[in-house]
Amino acid sequence: MMLFSLLLCATIFLLLSGIPVAYAFGMGALAFIWMSGRPLDYMLAQAFWQVGSFALLALPLFVLAGQLMKASSVAERLLAFIEAAVGRLRGGLGAVTVIACTLVGAIAGSGSSAIAAIGGLMIERMTDRGYDRGYAVSLVACSSVLAQLIPPSIPMIVFALMTGIPVTAAFLATLVPGILIALMYCLLNMRFAPAEPTPRVVGGRVAASLDTRTYLQKVSLTFRQAAWALFMPILMLGGIYSGLFTPTEAAAVAVGYVIIIGTVVYRGLTPASIGREIINAARISGAIIVILFALAIMSRAMLLEQIPGQISDILLGITDSPWATLLILNLVLLAIGMLIDDVSGSIVAAIVLWPIAQQLGLHPLHFAAIVGTNLGLGNVTPPCAPLLFMAGGIGKSQLSEYLVPTLKLTLLGHLPILMLVTFLPWVSLALPRWLLGIG
């Protein structure tokens, strides 16, 4: 246990020093195996078997679908429709951001993809309409977390693979928490948004407010333009939950669908851009696979050294109260989310905390929902906050500008839903029980 603690501290130091996550965990895994005297060839065979899983093939395919979506005009058309529908309401542009991140989450599956696709467009648009830049950055960052909760979620694919729970059930477990957080952010945005958005100037004149007929015409037009993009999450999720295809097959369908509508319908994709995005997706997926491979090695070594059981004994020995233990688990997950990205955090949670959850008697899908909801909160909580700083970079804003708005949104919007998910299991188990008979 002492050896593991020292290597864990060394790995955290490497992460804080700016070493890429894959290298930090890789060096930690190799050092742990070498110092514990375990045979490396046995560990490598186990890791290769784990990353060769058919279910894991969904990960690079969903990453590719998200990259192709960014390269085409899918995101812009989705934004145009959502803004036409709710943009004229108080705080409407902020609600557009939240809803857009939710829809992108149903396509791309990761928070960083949501920020890349939505942040560059919406931060400037919100500031032009009178929103404070720091608030705009924080709203994009906090809303990007929805991509981790709204299926198909890449972190949930990885978590399900590492723990052996059904991927489809893991998707459903985080769906209700994701919708609740989206609603909370929309309500909070109505409170924090500017009272009167700055009027838009068109051709040197202030644009007049839309009458009902013009409004409906605009919504109808943008809906027709975005219809093919809006059908994409319906196709994927409907196919998965109807049993038509598996999550991995759904990822392949998503790639083919984006290529077709991007080249034939929207004409935003070219052979050159498709090739470029395939390379980008390969780089992103490769980094994730390397992290997964390194942590699979470390996971096997930890199991042989009985580290998870020792950690479980320590945490369970602090208090006899199940509620207090759940709070401790949430604090550990929050710390994990603050240090590393959502995918890596899911792997670490599956390795270290999964045995503790089993010992506590938590339902596997309940724990999956806690992991997904909590890691999202950690990803936008300083001091590390990988998603928050990514949004700050895209929005060209300093931490001092978006720190306070972020704390307001997370404490009033995300944290209450996390507590509901933690202490009311039915929030995460209702859909799996209803649709799949699991839970």
C-alpha positions, 0 to 999 in steps of 0.5 A: 500500500505504501508503494502504491501511495508513493507512485500515485503521488508521483503520477499526480505530480507528473500530471500537474507538471504538464506531462501528457496523461498517457505518459504519466499513467504509463510511467506509473504503471510500469514503475508499479509493476517493476517495483512490485516484482510482477511479470510484465509479459503477463500484464501486457497480455491482459492489457492487450486483451482488454483494449481489443474488446469489440465494445471498445471499437465504439470509442474511436468511431464516436470520436470520428463522428464528432470530428466529422460533425465539427468539420461539416455544417451540422453544428451550425445548423443545429445552433441556428434552429435552437436559436430560432426556437428559444433565442428571443426569450430572456436568457434565450441565447444561454439556453441555446448554448445549454441545449446545443451542448446537450444535442452535441453530447448525443452525437460526439459523446465527450465534453471536449468535443462539445466545447470545440464545436459550440464554444467557438460559435456561442461565446462570441455570439453571447458577448455580442448580445450583452453577456459577460464574457466570463459568464459565457465561458463558464456556461459553455464549460459547465454545459459541455459536461452534458456530453458526458451524461447524454448518450452515447457517452464515451466515458460511459462506454469506457466505464462499462467496458472496465466494469463489465456492465451493459453499455446500453444500461450505462447510457440510460443511467446517466440520461436522467441526471443529464436532462436534470442538469440541463434544466437547472442550467437553463433556469439559472441562466434565466436568472443570471442572463442580461435583463435585455439582450443588446439589440442586433444591428442589421444594415445599420439599423436596429433589427425589429422584434419578430412577430409571431408569424415571422417567428414561426416561419423562421423556426420552420425554415431552420428546422427544415435545414437542421432536420437531417442533423436532428435525426442523427441522435434519434437514429443512433439512440433509437437503434440502440434501445430498440435492439436494432444494433449494438452501441458499437454498430451505432457508432459505425452508423453515426460515421456513415450518416455524418459522411452522407449528410455532410457531403451530399446534403450539407456539402460541408465535407470534402474528401480532403476534410474527411481524410484530415478528420480521420487523422485527427480522430486517430490521434485522439483515439490513440491517446485514449487507448494508450491511457486505457492500456496503461491503466489496464496494466496498473489495474491488473497489478493492483488486483494482484497486490490487493490494493483495491481491497486495502483502499476499501478497508481504509475508506469503510473504516473511517465511518460506519455510516453508508451516507458518510461513505457515499460522501467520501466516495464523491469527494474522491471522485471529485478530486479525480475529475479535477486532475484528469479528463472524463475518459481517464477519470472513468478508468481510474474510478472503475479500477480504484472505486468499483470494488468499494461500491460493490462492498457498499452494496451499490447497484452497478448502474447507480454507481455508474451514474454517480461516476458520470455526474461527479466526474463532470463536476470535477472537470469544471472545478478548479484548480485543474479543471481540464474542461473549464480551462479549455473553454477559457482558452477558446473564449480568450478569457482569464480565470479571474473572469470566469471563476465566480460564474462557474462556482455559481453554476456548479454549486446551484445547478450541478451539485444538487443533482449530484446529491439527488443521484447519490442518495436517491438511486431511482433517479438513475435506475428508473429508465434502465428498469423501465426500458431494459428490465435492469436495476 
